[in-house]
Amino acid sequence: MKQLKATFNAVIVKPREENEAMYGNIVVPDLGKEKALIGTIVSVGPGQPSVMNGELIPTVMKVGMEVMLPPLGPNKIELEGQEYWVCPENQVLAIIEDTEQNQIELEITNK
């Protein structure tokens, strides 16, 4: 089994499964405007060397984060039948957090 490993400041994202709308027995694909891509980070590079002094600037993203990418930003690759998106960390538009889960964790730690 092959595995992708991000280098420098790259992130590798596994797309979230999209559900197609169904009306009766008819599958209706979403052909509207291009939407932002949503997926889960599966690999993050260590960072990028600073241009000023060569020190490593570590990446902020972490494996397991759910993120939003621009529709035309990442490179789309396929490995062993699975599609992945690869892009620099600075192309991530947003981190999607489950605020309800964060609230539960805060309540547990405060007790």
C-alpha positions as CSV (number, residue, x, y, z in Angstrom):
1,M,0.0,0.0,0.0
2,K,1.4,3.4,-1.0
3,Q,1.0,6.5,1.2
4,L,1.3,10.2,0.4
5,K,3.6,12.3,2.6
6,A,3.5,16.1,2.3
7,T,6.7,18.0,1.9
8,F,7.7,21.6,2.8
9,N,4.5,23.6,3.6
10,A,2.1,21.4,1.6
11,V,-1.1,19.8,2.9
12,I,-2.7,16.7,1.5
13,V,-6.5,16.6,1.8
14,K,-8.9,13.7,1.3
15,P,-12.2,15.0,-0.1
16,R,-15.4,14.6,1.9
17,E,-17.9,12.3,0.3
18,E,-20.6,14.3,-1.5
19,N,-24.2,13.1,-1.6
20,E,-26.1,13.6,-4.8
21,A,-29.7,14.7,-4.6
22,M,-32.3,12.1,-5.5
23,Y,-35.9,12.7,-6.5
24,G,-37.6,9.3,-6.7
25,N,-35.3,7.2,-8.9
26,I,-33.7,10.1,-10.6
27,V,-30.2,11.3,-9.5
28,V,-29.8,15.0,-9.8
29,P,-26.2,16.1,-10.0
30,D,-25.3,19.5,-8.6
31,L,-24.3,21.5,-11.7
32,G,-24.5,25.0,-10.1
33,K,-21.6,27.3,-9.4
34,E,-18.3,25.9,-8.5
35,K,-18.2,25.4,-4.7
36,A,-15.3,25.4,-2.3
37,L,-13.8,22.0,-1.8
38,I,-14.2,20.4,1.7
39,G,-12.1,17.6,3.0
40,T,-9.9,16.3,5.8
41,I,-6.2,16.8,6.1
42,V,-4.3,13.4,5.9
43,S,-0.7,14.7,5.7
44,V,1.1,18.0,6.5
45,G,4.6,19.0,5.6
46,P,7.0,20.1,8.3
47,G,7.2,23.7,7.1
48,Q,9.2,26.0,4.8
49,P,12.6,27.6,5.3
50,S,12.5,31.3,5.9
51,V,13.9,33.4,3.1
52,M,15.6,35.8,5.6
53,N,17.6,33.4,7.7
54,G,16.8,29.8,6.6
55,E,15.1,28.8,9.8
56,L,12.1,26.5,9.4
57,I,8.7,28.1,9.6
58,P,6.5,25.3,10.9
59,T,3.0,24.6,9.4
60,V,-0.1,25.6,11.4
61,M,-2.4,22.9,10.0
62,K,-2.7,19.5,11.7
63,V,-3.7,16.0,10.4
64,G,-7.4,15.4,11.0
65,M,-8.5,19.1,10.5
66,E,-11.5,19.6,8.3
67,V,-10.7,22.4,5.8
68,M,-12.1,24.4,2.9
69,L,-10.1,24.9,-0.3
70,P,-10.7,27.1,-3.3
71,P,-12.3,25.1,-6.3
72,L,-9.4,25.8,-8.6
73,G,-6.5,25.9,-6.1
74,P,-5.3,22.4,-5.3
75,N,-3.7,19.9,-7.6
76,K,-5.9,16.8,-7.8
77,I,-4.2,13.5,-7.8
78,E,-5.3,9.9,-7.5
79,L,-3.5,7.1,-5.7
80,E,-4.8,3.6,-5.6
81,G,-8.3,4.7,-6.6
82,Q,-8.6,7.5,-4.0
83,E,-8.6,11.1,-5.0
84,Y,-6.6,13.6,-3.0
85,W,-6.0,17.4,-3.2
86,V,-2.5,18.8,-2.7
87,C,-1.8,22.5,-2.1
88,P,0.4,24.9,-0.1
89,E,-0.9,25.6,3.4
90,N,-1.6,29.2,2.6
91,Q,-4.3,28.1,0.1
92,V,-6.5,26.8,2.8
93,L,-9.5,29.2,3.0
94,A,-10.9,28.0,6.3
95,I,-10.8,25.4,9.1
96,I,-14.2,23.9,9.8
97,E,-14.6,23.2,13.5
98,D,-17.4,21.4,15.3
99,T,-18.4,24.0,17.9
100,E,-20.7,21.6,19.6
101,Q,-17.8,19.1,20.2
102,N,-15.5,21.9,21.4
103,Q,-18.2,23.0,23.9
104,I,-18.5,19.4,25.2
105,E,-14.7,19.2,25.6
106,L,-14.6,22.6,27.5
107,E,-17.3,21.4,29.9
108,I,-15.4,18.2,30.6
109,T,-12.1,20.0,31.3
110,N,-13.8,22.6,33.5
111,K,-15.3,20.0,35.8
